């Protein structure tokens, strides 16, 4: 029909017909360009393009009726009564396991004033998710209580070792100093806590510093994502408002990359004039590819020096490419966000400015599933073909 339309107008044009034709072609080209842009990537090395489902909606939401007997207070807590957000994800035995931050509502306190534990939801198909009735990771009467109580355990990321051990990085929040910490498990249910990742480094010089958001580099082996070794070491991008880098030989004890002066060396920083002008923060576990290490990161916008149209403090997503042999060497990064809050559930919640906060990435049945927190309130997912 398109060919007939053009043939008719070209062989028998009139003044009005030509005007109509020009208008149609203009609209057609605009539509075509928009469609093509929506299906392409800004840079060839990027993961994606990621797309929302046609009827996109949150896959996990708060539940004020969920109950859990807290081992510290010995009281029944409504452990996900405030929010469920900021998810990690892993594939195990043909299922997707999403580990999410669940907040118990404690009065009318603001962000950071509630109590967090980590819950788990399971999906057979990447569409329907079934929550477990109680959290799988939480503060307890153990050797980490002083770091995790009363604020809780927050913002998980997870990777798998080649021997099947799961390694969880998370934030310990005692309402004084947030610590990036690590725990391990063989079954995702029973966990051994190893404490803050930098506790053993140089007589604990970073133990009183704020640390969070640990994303361990992975690679795809036999269709499975596992923690990757580069030059005999594991590597982790972490932190906010800059992204720093650390290495480890056992995934438990980490050494940050420093300058010759012994100071932390940021490997990715905010940029005035761009969507990441306010802050950058490590996202889900990065992926070692043939082009380099692809780091998906969370980006905060400062409207006065960033992108005015985005607004203030809005969280979007960017991607950066690092050298596969020198993980501190930045090769490229995106100029525009590849994901941003657009739908109502991404722009409404306890974080009123809106977030698409990236924390979980899995390959499931040939499709990338990228999990993110929305407005510090719910969990969403976008997908891309491998």
C-alpha positions, -999 to 999 in steps of 0.1 A, spaced: 0 0 0 29 23 7 43 18 -28 9 24 -44 4 56 -25 37 70 -37 32 58 -72 -2 75 -74 10 108 -61 41 109 -82 24 101 -115 -6 123 -110 5 152 -87 -15 183 -80 -5 213 -59 -26 201 -30 -14 165 -35 22 175 -35 17 194 -2 0 164 13 27 141 0 54 163 15 36 164 48 31 126 48 68 120 39 79 144 67 57 126 92 68 92 79 105 100 82 100 114 117 82 83 127 108 61 110 137 79 126 120 77 161 114 40 156 149 33 144 164 53 173 143 34 198 157 1 185 194 11 183 221 18 209 240 49 214 273 29 212 280 -5 198 296 -19 229 266 -12 252 243 -39 265 207 -37 252 187 -19 240 165 -26 270 127 -24 267 98 -24 290 70 -49 286 40 -34 267 19 -33 299 49 -26 322 41 -25 359 61 -32 391 69 -69 397 72 -65 435 54 -41 459 51 -35 496 29 -57 517 18 -44 551 5 -79 561 38 -98 558 50 -109 592 84 -119 606 95 -125 642 126 -104 646 154 -123 663 167 -91 681 134 -75 693 116 -109 696 85 -90 683 65 -96 652 75 -71 625 57 -61 593 90 -64 575 79 -51 540 52 -26 551 70 5 538 86 -5 505 102 -32 484 130 -20 461 166 -20 449 169 -57 438 197 -81 431 191 -111 409 207 -145 401 197 -176 380 197 -209 399 185 -242 385 164 -226 357 147 -200 379 153 -163 386 159 -154 422 154 -117 430 168 -105 464 152 -72 472 155 -46 499 123 -47 521 116 -18 545 96 -20 576 77 12 582 87 27 615 64 57 622 67 86 598 105 87 596 121 99 564 143 79 540 170 61 560 149 61 592 131 28 586 145 -7 590 156 -29 560 159 -66 555 164 -86 523 136 -106 509 135 -130 480 111 -137 451 113 -165 426 102 -167 390 99 -196 366 94 -175 335 107 -139 342 71 -126 343 54 -139 375 73 -136 408 64 -154 440 77 -139 472 91 -160 501 70 -154 533 100 -142 554 132 -124 547 163 -144 538 189 -120 551 186 -96 581 202 -82 612 206 -109 639 222 -115 673 256 -121 656 290 -106 652 277 -80 627 249 -66 648 268 -34 657 271 -26 620 235 -36 610 213 -25 638 189 -7 640 189 4 603 193 -30 588 207 -46 556 203 -27 524 208 -26 486 221 -61 477 241 -72 446 249 -108 440 273 -129 419 281 -166 417 316 -182 419 325 -211 396 322 -236 425 285 -225 430 291 -203 460 269 -171 460 285 -139 471 263 -111 483 275 -75 487 252 -52 507 251 -21 528 251 -24 566 233 5 582 236 12 619 223 48 614 258 61 620 281 49 592 271 28 562 295 -1 555 298 -21 523 299 -57 535 299 -92 521 282 -126 528 283 -160 512 259 -189 507 255 -222 490 217 -221 487 206 -185 489 189 -192 522 216 -198 548 243 -171 548 277 -165 564 285 -129 571 321 -118 566 317 -82 576 329 -49 560 349 -55 529 378 -31 539 380 -40 576 413 -59 572 429 -33 549 457 -12 563 447 -14 599 410 -5 591 418 30 577 386 30 557 364 14 584 350 47 596 344 60 560 310 56 543 311 28 517 283 12 497 272 -3 463 296 -31 456 294 -45 420 317 -74 413 328 -80 377 313 -111 360 317 -130 328 296 -153 308 308 -189 309 287 -217 293 257 -195 293 261 -186 330 273 -154 347 301 -161 372 326 -138 390 355 -131 367 392 -130 374 414 -105 356 452 -108 361 446 -133 389 422 -111 409 385 -104 413 374 -67 408 346 -47 422 333 -12 413 318 5 443 308 38 459 290 71 455 292 100 445 323 87 425 328 51 415 360 36 429 376 2 423 389 -26 445 404 -60 441 404 -93 460 417 -128 458 389 -144 478 359 -122 472 357 -115 510 386 -92 518 391 -63 494 419 -37 487 408 -4 471 428 10 442 448 40 454 470 67 440 507 66 448 498 90 476 477 64 492 443 81 484 413 65 468 414 69 430 380 74 414 376 56 381 342 73 371 331 107 383 301 131 378 302 153 347 288 189 346 266 193 315 254 157 315 227 134 331 253 123 356 262 158 368 253 152 405 266 117 413 275 83 399 270 50 417 278 14 408 249 -6 395 245 -44 390 276 -66 386 295 -54 355 301 -77 326 334 -86 310 328 -86 272 350 -88 241 349 -50 240 359 -45 276 342 -43 310 307 -29 307 296 -11 339 259 -2 342 257 27 367 232 49 384 234 85 377 220 115 396 213 148 378 219 183 392 196 205 372 215 237 375 247 222 360 233 191 343 203 184 320 175 209 328 148 187 313 155 158 336 149 178 368 168 178 401 181 146 418 164 123 394 182 89 390 187 75 355 210 48 341 243 51 322 268 27 308 307 29 309 333 8 292 366 0 309 397 -17 297 395 -56 301 431 -58 314 433 -25 333 399 -22 350 407 13 362 411 26 326 379 43 313 376 38 275 341 53 268 308 62 284 273 71 273 263 108 268 226 102 275 208 78 299 197 45 284 169 42 310 151 69 331 119 72 351 90 75 326 61 55 340 40 66 369 53 39 393 89 50 385 82 86 394 60 82 425 69 68 459 90 78 489 117 92 466 95 118 449 120 128 422 119 94 406 144 66 401 153 37 379 179 24 403 198 -5 387 211 -34 408 203 -68 392 213 -83 359 208 -119 347 207 -138 314 177 -160 314 166 -180 283 186 -159 260 172 -126 273 189 -101 296 167 -91 326 177 -58 342 161 -52 376 158 -18 392 142 0 421 115 26 414 113 58 436 126 38 466 93 20 466 89 -9 441 108 -32 417 107 -30 380 124 -50 351 134 -42 315 146 -68 290 169 -71 260 178 -99 237 213 -113 241 
